[in-house]
């Protein structure tokens, strides 16, 4: 008899899985017997899978118990997933997590600084895979006395608020600032994504104190974070839902996307699509382009348009086109 499970963590062939009863993934801190270890069946290992990891955190699976332990037989259809190019294998992709209800891009203005280009690549990926997204500016206490940095943070936040993305300002110094975020992720599978050292594990430790996740330090030489999380993992939340702790991402290359579709994943551009003179308009220098008109009229922010061009011109992205 098959049982259904939710993959909390996958390290290759071995997975940590939460057994699902009555079609609900319920976690009780006092009863951890619902969490089991399982391995992939032979047929799953032999499938022609073009990603580095056939089973990922967030997957729902069918499994059964054998004399030698639990065996994963099937991966149930995913409603979505977030993917990037594999680090050292250009022809393969790496799926970070699946079945995500919300992607929270964790950014910081300082130590380490997050570029708007990096933010936009994550948001475009979320849009491409129909994942709702929000933006969290963390470590806001580090710029409390810097008027220029505060203004810059506000300006960037306003860009994304205008587009329609929820924006949160948080810090560990002011723990109450995390309450709006906590309410938003209630009963959701939420993925936190951002550079190493941006504070993902620290945020999780505040939201779920008993986890005691290891918190990384910032490299003084490079002012960048050092990895503390090795594999993506679903962490059950006592107040309802799961949070996905992910390894810090230094770079983010988009994959499996036609360059003519990129503008579809910028919400502020979508309302102008189909109005250009040419059906195959790339919105670069074509005549009578509605996107370019909107840019000139400040209906599309220049930083977002620059991110759009950067994605089109990215060498890694071009090599991964369909």
N, C-alpha and C positions, 0 to 999 in steps of 0.2 A: 504494500500500500504506500502510495506516494504522500509525502507531506509537503506543505508549502513553507518556504522560508525567505527571509530578507537578509541579503548579504550585508554584514556590517563591515567586513574587511576582507580583502583578497590580496594575498602576497604571491600569487602565481597559481600553483596547483592547490594550495591550501586556503581555506576560507573560514572565517568566523561568521556564524549564521544565527539569526534569531528565528526560532520556530514560530510560525503563525497559526493561531487557533481561532476558529470562528471568523476567518477572513480579516482578523485585526492583528496588527503588529503591536502587541502590548508588552511593555517592559516594566517589571517590578523590581526595585532595587533589592528587596529582601529575598527575591527568588530568582537567582541567576541560572537555574537549571534549564531555562528556556533557551539559553545560548549554547550552541554546540559547535564543534569543529567538524569540517567536512572536506573531502577532496573531490576533484573533478573525475567524472567517469572517463573511460578511454575514448568513447566516441566524441566527447566534447574536445578532448585534446587533439584529435585527428581532424576536426573540422577545419575548412579553409577559411580561417579568420585572419583578416588583414590588420588587426590591432595587436599590440603587444600583450594585451590582457583580455582573455575571453570572458572572464567573469569579473565584475567590478562592484565596488560598494554601491548599494542602492538597487542592485538587481534582485528581482523576485525569481526564485528557483523552485523546481520540484526535486525532491531528494528522498532517499529511503535509507533505512538502517540495515546494515549487513553485519556479518559476524566480525568483520574487521573495522567497523565504524560506519559513519554516515557518508553517503555517496551522492554527489550532485548529478542528476541525469539530464535535466533540461533547464534552459534559461527562458523565462517567460518573456513575451514581447515587451520592449521598453517603450514607455510613452515619450521619453526624450533621453538625451545624454549630452554631456559636454566633453569635447574632444580636442586634442591638440596633436601636433606632429611629435612623433617619438623623438627622444633626445638625440640618439646617435644612429638612428636607422631611418633614413629619409623616405623609404618606401612604405614604412609602417606608420600607424597612428597609435595614439595612446588615449584611451577613454578614461577620463578622470573619475566620473561617477554617473549614475543613471537614475531615472525616475525622480528628478528634482522638481520640487514645488517652487523654490525660490533660490536665485543666485544672488548672494551679497558680495559685491566687489568691495573689499577692504582696502582703503587707500590712506595715504598720509601725506601731508604737505612737507613734512620734514622727518628725516631719520627713520626709515629711508623715504626718499621722495618718490611719489608715484606720478608718472607722466599721464597726461590726458590721453595720449596715444595708447598706452597700455590699458587704461580704463575702457576706451572705446573698443579695443579688440575683444575684450571680455564681453562687453555689452552686445556687440555685433554677433558673437558666437551664441549668446543667450537668445537673441532674436531669431537667429537662423534655426535653432532647435526648439523654438516656442517655449522658452523658459522665462517666466517673469523674473525681473531683476531689480535690485535696489543698490544704492551706493552708500557706503559707510565711510565717512572721514573720521579716522581714529587718531588717537594721540593729540587731540586738540589742545590739551593742556600745555604742550611743548611750545605752542605759538601764542599763548595768552598775552604775552607782553610785546609781541611783534605786530604792530599795526598793519604793515605791508603784507605780512603773511596771512593775517586774519582777513584782510580785504581780498586777497587772492583766493583764499579758501571760499569766501562767500560768493565771489564772482563765478568760480567753477561750480559750486553747488547750485547757483541760480540757473546756470545753463541746463543742468540735468533736471532740475525741478520743472523748468519750462517745457522740456520735452515730455515730461510725465513720469520720470523715474522718482520713486521715493528716495529721499536723502536723509541720512542720520548723521549727527555729530556726536562722537562719543570719546570718552577718555577713562582711564582707570582711576585717575585722581577724583573724578566726579562720577562715581558708580551709578548714581541715579540717571545719568545720561543714557544708560543702556536699557532702561525700562521700556521706552517706545519700541526699540528693536526687539526686545523680548516678547512684547505683545504681538508684533508682526510675524514672528517665526513660530508662534504657538501652533501646535498640531501640524506643522509642515516638515518636509525633508528639505533642509536649507543647506546649501553649499556655500562655504566661505572661501573666497579666492583672492589672492593678492601676493605681493612679493614676500620673500622670507624676511622676518623681523618686523612686519607691519603690525603685528599684534593679534593675529587670529587666535592663537592658543590662549593668550591672556583674556581675550573676550570670552572664550568658552569657559575658562576657569571662573569668571564672574557669574556667568549664566548658570553654570553647573559646577559649584565649588568642589564637590567630592571627587571630581575626575583628576585633579592635580596634574594637569598636562605640563610637560616640560616646556619652559619658556626660553626662547633663544636670546642671544645677545647680539648687539650690533657690532660689526667689525669697525673699529676705530679708523683703520687705514682707508677703507672704502666707503664707510657710512652705509653699508648694506647689511641686511640680515643674514644670519647663518641658519641653515636648515635644522629644524627640530623634529618635523614630522616626516616620516619616510614613506608611508603609504596613506592613501585616502582612507578614511574610516568614518562610518556612521556612529555617532555617539548619542545614545538615547537620552532624552531630556525628561526629567521628572515632571515638569509642568506641561508636557505633551509635545510629541514630535521628535525629530532627530536633527542633529547638526552634523555636517560633513566637514571634518578637519582634513585639509589637503596639504601636501607638500608645497612650500613656497615656490612661486613661479617667477623665474627671472625674465623669460621671454615667452611670448605666446604667438605661435604661428597658426593662421587659419587654414583649414583643410576642407576638401570636398565642397568647394563653393565656386560657382561660375562667376567670373568677374562682372558679368552684366547683371548679376543678382545682388551685388554688394549693397547698392543703394536701397534695396528693399528692406535691408536690416537696419537702416537709420530711420526711426519713426518720423522724424521731422521732414524727411525727404519723400516718404511714401505718398503723401497727399498730392504731390506734384508729378508722380510717375504717370506715364501715358499721355502727358500733355506736351512733351517735347516734339520738335519737328520730325526727328528721326526715331524710328522704333528701337534701333540699336544704339541709342545715345548713351555714352559713358559719362556725360556731364563734365567734360574736361575743357574743351574749347569749341564744341559744336555750336553752330548758329541756332538761334531760337530755342535755347535750352531753358526750360522752366526752373530747373535746379539752380542754374547760374543766375537767373533773374532773382530767385529767392535769396540767394547768397548776397547779391548786391543790395537787396532791400532789407538785409539783416533778419530775414525770416529763418535762415539757417546760420548758425554761428560759425565763424571762420575756423575755430579750433576743430570743430566736428568735420568740416569739409576737408581740412588738412589731414585729419585721421583717415577719411575716406580715400584721399589720394595716396596716402602712405600705404594703405592696404592694397590698392591696385598696383602700386609700384614695388611692392615687397617681393624680393627674389624668391624667397621660400614659398610665398603664397602662389606665385606664378607657376612654380614647378609642381604644385599640388592641385592645379585646376582640373576639373573633370575632363 
